[in-house]
Amino acid sequence: MNPFRSYTIALFCALVAFAGGLWLGGHPDTLPGGLRDVFVDDSQSALRAELIEAIDDNFYKPVDDSKLEDASLNGIVKALDDRFSHYFDPEQTTQFNESISGRFDGVGMSIEEDKEGLLVINVFEGSPAERAGIRKGDVITEVGGESIAGEASDIATAKIKGKAGTSVELTVRPGGKEGAERTIDVDRERIEVPVAEGKIEERDGVKLGVVRLLSFTSGAHAALQKEIEEVQSKGAEGIVLDLRGNGGGLLQEAVLVSSLFLEDGEVVSTKGRTKPERSFEAIGDATFPDEPLVVLVDKGSASASEIVTGALRDRDRAEVIGETTFGKGVFQEVQPLSNGGTLDLTVGEYFLPSGENISDEGIKPEVRAVDKPRTERDEALPTALDALAEEIG
């Protein structure tokens, strides 16, 4: 074959391939599945690397490439527009894992989301937060001089947590009408979260047990059982299960807590786009199958708290008192990433025994009772105690 003819054919083929590549690059959906994954993944990775390199070479200040990479990953997850899906960098992953276990380095307070930042709903006794003068009803508006208004609570609290022996700068707006906003440095210490707390209250000479469950961390059901048995040993004839401000935790613990009061039957079911439907039944013999029971909730009761509340309500095991709950009818799975970070991704919805999914709606109590967070007095608990005393008769 003529060498010139061979060269012309080769050049023509190369131009066709180049033009085809340009077209397919703009229309990746036309590629076969396997090729689409290869070409799109490579092109996106190359584009991200190109962007980071351009910033690294030309931005007017020195740049930490790892921060850019983390921001890129965080941006991908934020694009899902799902408030419950998060990317945690390696440092945040450590804090996230510690919070699930019930032990972490922090300042010692429970919070819930507020339009201005984080509303303090409980301060642990003897904690750095208590020593710094932070009180129930205060609002944390800034961490380290940066506003946290509108941030998801998981992200905002991760900024407050940190290595024991260090401190964090918090801007605090007092809960009462008096006093100016102040900025304080609060020490971080190793915090042991009090999972459950019990006490005795009386109504017309009848002793009633109030047991508060603060989280659904590993072993929460055992801690709750211990506290209930403790108040019963002091003469409690019924139980107020206080789930106010309990933002949830482990699904398995929600099932186990429900199983303390339910002999058998469904507690909750789950289903996702790529997840088969699954039903979770009460486990073992109920420890407290017949004790008079009232569940006390508020707008901070979410996720696992709503599973327990809904199961006990739907199975006619307990009356629900308080405020409409948060309304988190979805669940997440945690996937470790190769960089040491974590993807906490919403993968499905859960459904109460009645078939109800409470996303955005929450569980509406049978009797409304509201505690004012900016007062020392607990305005909601007396209503729950009255309902329990009435049930006992």
URLIN-V242299 format. One record per helix or strand of 3 or more residues. SS is the DSSP state (H for helix, E for strand). FROM is the first residue (numbers start at 1). LEN is the number of residues. If there is no record, write none. Layout:
SS|FROM|LEN / SS|FROM|LEN
//
This chain:
H|3|24 / H|28|3 / H|33|26 / H|65|14 / E|86|3 / H|90|12 / E|103|4 / E|109|6 / E|117|7 / H|128|4 / E|139|5 / H|153|8 / E|167|7 / E|182|6 / E|189|4 / E|196|8 / E|206|8 / H|220|14 / E|238|5 / H|251|9 / E|266|6 / E|278|4 / E|292|6 / H|304|11 / E|319|4 / E|330|7 / E|342|11 / H|381|12
//
